[in-house]
Amino acid sequence: MIELRAGSATDVGLVRSNNQDRLLIADPLFAVADGMGGAAAGEVASATAVNTLREVFEPIPSPTSDDLVRSAESANRAVWDLAEANAEMRGMGTTLVALALVEDGRLAIINIGDSRVYALHQGELRQVTEDHNLVAELVAQGRLSEEEAEFHPRRNIMTRALGVDPDVPVDLFVEDPESGDRYLLCSDGLPREVKDDQIAAILRRLRDPEEAARELVDEAKRRGGNDNITVVVVDVVDASKKGDAVDATTVVPPVAPEAPNQGTPSRRRGRRQRKHDTAESSRPKARFITIRVVLFVLLFLLILAGAAVAIAWYARSAYFVGLQGQNITIFKGRPGGVLWWKPTVARTTTTSVNDIESRHLPELQAGVQEPSLGAADDYVSSLVREKQQAESSGLPPAPPAATTSVPAPSSVPPTT
């Protein structure tokens, strides 16, 4: 009989000010969500997703793979409805990966977005899920190499996310688990910093899933920590071998029972340490903090704050017109984003790619910048008028301009 044991860790990282990731450990259900959206909307989206997933899936007495998919679809609708009801949350969304042990003893895995699930089988690491982002799809199509994808300016643009549309396709993977297998669920803050071979080395080296999860998060921080980092490590164990000290990767060395008289010496050591601290604190201490140091630190912090405000203003002071699936969409921000300020949907228009001249598609895929929302609306209107005038005049449509841009995928929701 198969059982699952799990450990987890999450961290805001070294750049972001808040953690928009959420994780779920509710055996036999495990999940990671990476929210996106302005202000606190990303945190709301990821929390709503994992809470709804659990509320729908957990009461099912003998859940199946299809039940996990339906639970993810319910989570999508919950985030969508919440955004529709609150204007300040429009455009929010989240990734979601989840793993569950279902009634036939298999593992069901679902994915929406670019969070990932890996499997470690007999020491070999394999990525189970597929990333739903622009660059990953271009790599899959052979249009970009792995090396080019790593530094591509649009690598943050997702092509599928939970909560952005009322309905979303859910990828389902079914695994036949074996005792000793290890599964890793993570937000993209881990693989952006830590290579797959380094992830595998840590998963092989640390047998306790909690220790492995913590080490993976720490390694991502050591290598930059440019995003929130969330990790859930799930180990597959044979329940019939619970007492076997050599079982798979999740065996933790047993702790010897504490003797009745061990508590007193331990408390005495603690008291001696506290007395030593008190004695040290009563001695005169050298004064290392001066007014000059304080002024220097304040000035440095003011400069950093000013730089952050300037970058934020630049990143959010413009609009651009782009594509979201087949619709012309107005985004707030800069194409591709600036540092951690990513573009968000300002308005989804009713204009589709069929309503405009095809020669404008390459520039829309790259993003046409406009100084204001009104200017962006005017630009979309001009595209429609141009197509209507061409059709009424009976002239053939103008040929598309030469471009090296690659076609965008079918849906481009806001970025994480």
Secondary structure, 3 states (H helix, E strand, C coil): CEEEEEEEEEECCCCCCCCCEEEEEECCEEEEEEEECCCCHHHHHHHHHHHHHHHHHCCCCCCCHHHHHHHHHHHHHHHHHHHHHCHHHCCCEECEEEEEECCCCCEEEEEECCCEEEEEECCEEEECCCCCEHHHHHHHCCCCCHHHHHCCCCCCCECCCECCCCCCCCEEEEECCCCCCEEEEECCCCCCCCCHHHHHHHHHHCCCHHHHHHHHHHHHHHCCCCCCEEEEEEEEEEHHHCCCCCCCCCCCCCCCCCCCCCHHHHHHHHHHHHHHHHHHHCCCCCCCCCHHHHHHHHHHHHHHHHHHHHHHHHHHCCEEEEEECCEEEEEECCCCCECCECCEEEEEEEEEHHHCCHHHHHHHHHCEEECCHHHHHHHHHHHHHHHHHHHHHCCCCCCCCCCCCCCCCCCCCCCC
